[in-house]
Amino acid sequence: MEMKSGWYQRITSLAAVIAGNFLYALTVKLFLLPAGLVTGGTTGMALTVNYLTGIPISGFVLIFNVIMLAVGYKALGKAFASTTLASTFLYPMALEIFDRALEGVTLTEDIFLCTLFSGLGIGISLGIVIRSGASTGGMDIPPLVLKQYMRIPVSVSMYAFDVCILLSQAIFRGAENILYGIVLVMIYTIVLDKMLLLGTTRTEVRIISQKSEEIRDAILKELDRGVTMLEGESGYLHNRTQMIFSVISNRELPKVERIIRGIDPESFMVVSRVSEVKGRGFSLNKKYQ
């Protein structure tokens, strides 16, 4: 069973890497290049090199990705590099495929729409790939290395690198394009942040009730969620009481509310959204005794 689960995770991860890279290339082809937008990352560097030397964008991306693959292998390990290996070749290959297959295709010439959809497409594609534990290669690797060793958020270091790359394109793009490029970077870093948190949010519930034991047993039995009993004292009457603390998935909240109201309609409940939960029962498998 564990072997099958391992293979399933590898296949899912590889599928995410493929989908993310092809979406990235499609976004660049349909929105970024036709509008003459500037951008960050390896693609932004490739635009500058292409202007200065004439080297094809896909060719430079491939060479740079191979170099960054070696850096990723040394800094982030073999497992990371094995997945990034696919991205190293997939993105330039997909870019070349779309460049030939969609030659002359233009969805819109509106620079604002191109900026918006470029930001959404790049942010989503990067999020898909990074959530799989890999990257699209190239300039995605240095932010991951900084996060690994210096705990600098991916979005922060990526933004800093991208600003520098954007400035390098000022030599052949107008001021308006540079400004739109800055907006583009802001959009895809925000979207990337949202993608990285997607699916990890949980709901925290705190319940104060005279029937705390019954509510605790019901949550343990019907939801199979862990609970913590906290001792407390009411502020007005100074009565000793117990508070039930539990973290559940967002979809389980309605069921918890029905359980609590069914046992004690007068109970006091506080519901909060938490951005990330790690530990036994969430990031680690449950243990039963």
N, C-alpha and C positions, 0 to 999 in steps of 0.2 A: 504493500500500500504506500509506504514512504517513497519507494522508488518511482511509482507511478506519479505521485504528487510532485516529486522533483522534476520529472520529465515534463509534466504539465506546466509547471512554473517556468521552465526554460523555454518551452514553446510559446507560452503567453508573452514572456518577455521579448522574445525574438520578433513575434508578430507586432508588438507595440513599437519596437525599434523600426521595423519596416514601414509601418503605417505613419509613424511620426516623421521619418525622413522623406517619404514621398509627399506628405502634406506640406512639409517645409519647402521642398523643391517646387511643388505646384503653386504655392503662394508666391514664391519669388518670381516664377515665370509669368503668372497671370496678373499680378498686381504691382510688385516692386520694380521690376525691370521696365515694363511699358511706361510707367509714370516717371522714370528717371529719378526714383527716390534714392536717397542715401540710407545706409543702414549700418548696424554694427556687426560684430561677429566675423566669422571667416568670410562670409559673403561680402561684407563691407571692405575687408582687406583686399579681397579678390577684385572688387570694382576699382580700387585705387591702383593696384598692380596692373590691371587690364588697361587702364588709361595711360599709365606710364610706359609700359613695355609691350602691350598688345597680347600678352599671354591670356589664353581663354580662361574665363571665370571658372569653369568646371575643372580645367587642368590645374590651376593654382590651388583650388580647394582640395583636390586629391593629394597634391604634394604636401600641403600644409597639414592636412588631416593625418597623413602617415607620420609626420614628425611628432604631432601631438599625441598620436597613439602610443609612440614610444615613451613619451613623458607620462602618460596615463598608466601605462604598464608598470613603470618604475614606482610611481607615487601612490597609485590606487589599487594596485594588485592585479593578479592574473585574471580573476573572475570579472572585474570591471573591464579590463582590456579585451576579454573574449567577446563581450557584448558590443563594445565600442568598435571592435574590428569590423562588424557588419556596417555600422554607421560610417566608418571611414571611407568605405567604397560605395555605400548605397546612395548617400546624398549627391555626390558629383555624378554618379551614374543616372540617378533619377532626374537631375537637372538637365543632363544631356539628352535624355529620352524626351522629356517634356519640351525642351528647346526645339527638337526636331519635329515631334508629333504635333505641337501646337504653334508651329511657326506661322506668324501673321495673325494669330488669334488675339483679339483685344476685347475684353469684357467691358471696360470703361476707361475713359481718359481723364476722368475727374480725379484730380490729385488728392482731394480729401477722402473720397471713397477708397482709393488705392491705399492711402495711409492707414485708414481704419481697418480694412480687411487684411492688409499686410501685418499689422500689429496683432490682430486676432489670430490669424493663421500661424504666424511664427510663435506666438506665445503658447497656443494650444499644442503645436507640434513639439516644441521644446519640453513642455510639461509632460506630454505623453512619454517621450523618450526618457527624461530624467526620472520620472516615477517608476520606470521599469528598472532603474538602477544603472542606467547607462547614460550616454550623451550622444549628440549628433556629431561629436568629434570636434576637432579644431579648437576654436576659442571657447567652446563650452567646457573644456577640460580644465583650464587654469582656475575658473571660479570653484569648481569642485575640489581641486587640490587645496585651494585656500580655505574652503569650508572644512576639509578634512584635518588640516594642520593648525589653522588659526581661528576656526569657528566663525569666519566671516560669512554672513548670509550670501547665498548664491546670487540673489537679485542685486545686492549692493555692489559686489565686485564685478558682476557682469555689466552693470550700469556704468561703472568707472571705465572699464575697458572699452565699452561701446562709445562713450563720449570721445575718447582719444581717437578711435577709428573714424568716427564721424568727422572730427576736425581734419583728419588727413584727406577727406574727400572734398573739403572746401576749395581745394586747388582747381577743381574742374566742375563744381556744381555751384549754382547761384545761391544767394542767401536764403531765398524762399524754400528751396529744396533742403537746405541744411536745417531750417526751422521745422519743416515737416518731418525730417529725419529724427529730430529730437523728440517730437511728438510720437513718432513711430516706436522709438525705443521705450518711451514711457509706457505706451500702451502694452507692448508685449512683455515688459517686466512685471506690470501689474497683473496681466493675464497669467503669466507664469507663476506668480505667487499664489494666485487663486487655484491654479491647477495643482500645485504641490500640496495644498491643504485640502483639496477635494477628496471627500470620502473619509477623512481622518477626524472630522469634528464629532463630538459626542455630547450627550446631555447629562448634566449633573443634577440630581434631585436630593433635596434635604426635606425630611418629613418629621414633624413633631406631632405625636399622637399619644393618647392614653392607651391605645391598643398597638403599641410599637412592636410587641412580640409577634402578634398575628400578622401584621404587615410585613415584618422581616421574613417570616416563614413563607408567606405567599410569594414574595419576590424571589426567594431562593428556589422555591418549588416550581412556580409557573414561568418564570423568566430565566432561571438558571444564571442569575447575575449575583455577584458578590455584594455584600452589604457590610457597613461598619457602623457599630452602635456607639454613639457619642453621648457622654453624660452631660446634662445641662440643668439649668435652673431658671424657672420663669421669673421675669423681671419684676412683676407686680406682686404676685402672691408668694414668691420664693419657694414654689413647689419644685421638688426634684422631678426631672423628666428625662426621657431619652430621645435623642435625635437619630434618625436613620439616614445614613449617607450612602449613596450608590451612584455609579456612573453607568449609563445605559446607552444604547444606540438611539438615534433620533427617532426611528420608526417605532421603538418600543415605548415611547412616552405616552401615547394614548392608552395603551394597555396598562401601564403603571397607574395612570390616573383612575382608570376604571377599578383596578384592584383596591386602591386606597379609598376611593369614595364608597366602594361596596362594603368595606370593613369599618371605616370611620369617616362619615361625611363631614364631621367637624374638625378633621385634622388640618394642620397647617403645613403647606408644602411650598417650597421654593425651587424654581427650575432655572438653571443657568446653562448657557452654551459654552463648552470648552473647546479650544481649537485643536488640542492634541492630547491623547492619552497613551501612555506606555506602561507596560507591566503585565502581570499575570492576568489572563483573561482577555487581553487585548493584543498587545504586541507579542506576548508569550502565551503558550498553550495553558489551559486550565489544568489544575491538579485537584483530584478528588481523594478524600480520605474515608 
